[in-house]
Amino acid sequence: MPKQRLIIAFVTVLVVHFLLIATNNRYIYTVLNMTVFKGKLGPSIDEYEAFANDTVQTGEHLVWPLSRKYNSREIPEKYLSEHERLESVAYLVIHNDSIIHEQYWDDYGPDSHSNSFSMAKSIVSSLVGVAIMEGKIKSVDEPVCNYLPEYCDGLAAELTIQDLLNMSAGINFDEDYLNPFAFPAKANYGRDLRKLVAEYQVVSQPGEYFNYQSGVTQILSFLVEKVTGQSVAKYASEKLWKPMGARDQAYWSLDHEGGEAKAFCCFNSNARDFARFGYLYLHNGNWHGKQLIDSAFVEACKHPATELKETNGTTNNRYKNQWWQSPNYRNKYDIYYMRGILGQYVIVIPEEEIIVVRLGHKRDKPKEYIMPSDMNVWIDGALELSGISLN
């Protein structure tokens, strides 16, 4: 009997193997090797080292100034316990353009790179804003067909750049993070992003519903590369990373075969350099006197696309141009932010000139249509560390 069971098990494994090969799902082995076989159910913040990466080069380093009150206060216990529960690795608070608090955990430090995950979507959006300022894109209202001919037929012909920016593309991407056969796993661990994206079509009227989809950002990156003639990593380096004075080169992870950046995620850097995007948007796309991104484009990123509906029919009050928003936080702050799946954030509180960067291994699972509850910890903690009353 044991021998018979062994034979059955062997045959089963063999059949599954050939099915994965026949259905072009070999990437499942990569998924298993990088997650389940390491005791994890999803990606990790430092797995970029296992991928090929395109380097985002730096130029002259511009040092972040330290506040006179730098680290003069400790994180209050009510917030510190949440950092520990959700396994923060970095927490950085910038007030009035100077670092007022900085803390690291788990052997991470100012030079430690980790994955931005979907914060990268806001970086791709920034590159669209740069291309508009340079005249490489005329308007966000242009049809995507003007640049990518594969979107010139049927409903796809009605798809605009603004629809891509607003996640209202009407494309049948399956944004399921637990399904190893859905788009996110295929895109992160697969071998050819262009071939994968081509398998999905515009199936409903663009510009009506906000429906968060990583594949939409990937299309935006293809458009940016088309209009600039450069990889997104090189364009980001020349137009943002170098002018912003980033200290360390960043790494944009690539697919295996096409050499395409996984633009929907996987921009790897550190807390201090991620914070530069917060500064840039706080100052309307202007970096110490030099306009890097079209100011009107930046302003649009700060306010939700209320013309769109959520999938439940309510008004979209939380997203535009690949940025998240939380209007009227504590009845007085109109916050906007970059966000990644494991609790990666660059949060801007413009009314107080505060930028918050939080990086870590976990976040509270967001409830549908509501800002993730862990953000209250990062925001309120930053306000208190900056000496601002919450009352």
Secondary structure, DSSP 8 states (H G I E B T S, - for coil): -HHHHHHHHHHHHHHHHHHHHHTT-THHHHHHHHTGGGT-SS--TTGGGGS-EEEE---S-----B-TTTT-S---HHHHHHHHHTTEEEEEEEETTEEEEEEE-TT--TT--EE-TTHHHHHHHHHHHHHHHTTSS--TTSBGGGT-GGG-SGGGGG-BHHHHHTT---B-----SS-TTSHHHHHHHSS-HHHHHTT--B-S-TTSB----HHHHHHHHHHHHHHHSS-HHHHHIIIIITTTT-SS-EEEEB-SSS--B-TTS-EEE-HHHHHHHHHHHHTTTEETTEE-S-HHHHHHHTS--TTSB-TTSSB--SEETTEEEEEEETTTEEEEEEEETTTEEEEEEGGGTEEEEEEES------TTS--THHHHHHHHHHHHTT----
